[in-house]
Amino acid sequence: MTFEKPLSEGHDGEGKVQCETCGKWFDDSELDAHLNEHLNEPAVSEEQQPPVLTESQEARIRAMIKEETGFWSIAFVVIVVLVVLWLLFSFLGAIHP
């Protein structure tokens, strides 16, 4: 709310207060009733914000993620196969010294 004069100068109920929603000025005694009117109004739809990234930028990022994920999937499979082979040969070495 914006006051017509600073509160330190004394407000005495005679000053005007500006509604931050619509910008109209009201007496202190009228402001509460006016604010209740705003509560009954339907919500104002905000303008749709443009996307932060363009479609081409988003597609490029998705491709990079997919490419990077593919590398780590293959690396994981290779590591798992190597561990399984190591366990297999360790087990065979323990059985047949």
C-alpha positions as CSV (number, residue, x, y, z in Angstrom):
1,M,0.0,0.0,0.0
2,T,1.2,3.5,-0.7
3,F,0.3,6.3,1.6
4,E,-0.3,9.9,0.6
5,K,1.8,11.2,3.5
6,P,4.3,9.4,5.7
7,L,2.8,7.7,8.8
8,S,5.3,9.7,11.0
9,E,3.4,12.9,10.2
10,G,0.3,11.5,11.7
11,H,-2.3,9.7,9.7
12,D,-5.5,10.6,11.8
13,G,-7.6,8.5,9.5
14,E,-7.8,11.3,7.0
15,G,-5.0,10.2,4.6
16,K,-5.6,8.3,1.4
17,V,-4.2,4.9,0.8
18,Q,-3.5,3.5,-2.7
19,C,-4.5,-0.1,-3.6
20,E,-1.6,-1.9,-5.0
21,T,-3.8,-4.1,-7.1
22,C,-5.7,-1.5,-9.1
23,G,-3.9,1.7,-8.2
24,K,-7.0,3.6,-7.0
25,W,-6.9,5.8,-3.9
26,F,-9.2,5.2,-0.8
27,D,-9.7,6.5,2.7
28,D,-8.5,4.1,5.4
29,S,-12.0,3.2,6.3
30,E,-12.9,2.2,2.7
31,L,-9.7,0.2,1.9
32,D,-10.7,-3.0,3.7
33,A,-14.0,-3.2,1.8
34,H,-12.3,-2.5,-1.5
35,L,-9.7,-5.2,-0.9
36,N,-12.5,-7.7,-0.2
37,E,-13.9,-6.9,-3.6
38,H,-10.5,-8.0,-5.1
39,L,-10.8,-11.3,-3.3
40,N,-14.1,-12.0,-5.1
41,E,-12.8,-11.2,-8.5
42,P,-11.6,-14.1,-10.8
43,A,-7.9,-14.5,-11.0
44,V,-6.2,-12.6,-13.7
45,S,-4.4,-15.0,-16.0
46,E,-0.8,-14.1,-16.4
47,E,0.7,-13.7,-19.8
48,Q,2.4,-16.9,-20.9
49,Q,6.2,-16.5,-20.6
50,P,8.2,-17.5,-23.6
51,P,10.3,-20.6,-23.1
52,V,13.8,-20.1,-21.8
53,L,15.3,-22.3,-24.5
54,T,14.3,-22.5,-28.2
55,E,13.2,-25.8,-29.5
56,S,16.5,-26.3,-31.4
57,Q,18.5,-25.6,-28.2
58,E,16.4,-28.0,-26.3
59,A,16.7,-30.7,-28.9
60,R,20.5,-30.2,-29.0
61,I,20.7,-30.6,-25.2
62,R,18.6,-33.7,-25.3
63,A,20.8,-35.2,-28.0
64,M,23.9,-34.4,-25.9
65,I,22.4,-36.1,-22.8
66,K,21.3,-39.1,-24.9
67,E,24.8,-39.4,-26.4
68,E,26.5,-39.1,-23.0
69,T,24.0,-41.6,-21.4
70,G,24.8,-44.1,-24.1
71,F,28.5,-43.9,-23.3
72,W,27.9,-44.6,-19.6
73,S,25.6,-47.4,-20.4
74,I,28.2,-49.1,-22.5
75,A,30.9,-48.4,-19.9
76,F,28.7,-49.9,-17.2
77,V,28.1,-53.1,-19.2
78,V,31.8,-53.5,-20.0
79,I,32.7,-53.1,-16.3
80,V,30.0,-55.6,-15.2
81,V,31.3,-58.2,-17.8
82,L,34.9,-57.7,-16.6
83,V,33.9,-58.2,-13.0
84,V,31.9,-61.3,-13.8
85,L,34.9,-62.7,-15.8
86,W,37.3,-61.9,-12.9
87,L,35.0,-63.6,-10.4
88,L,34.6,-66.6,-12.7
89,F,38.4,-67.0,-13.2
90,S,39.0,-66.5,-9.5
91,F,36.5,-69.2,-8.7
92,L,38.0,-71.5,-11.3
93,G,41.5,-70.8,-10.0
94,A,40.4,-71.6,-6.4
95,I,38.8,-74.9,-7.6
96,H,41.7,-76.0,-9.9
97,P,44.9,-74.8,-8.4
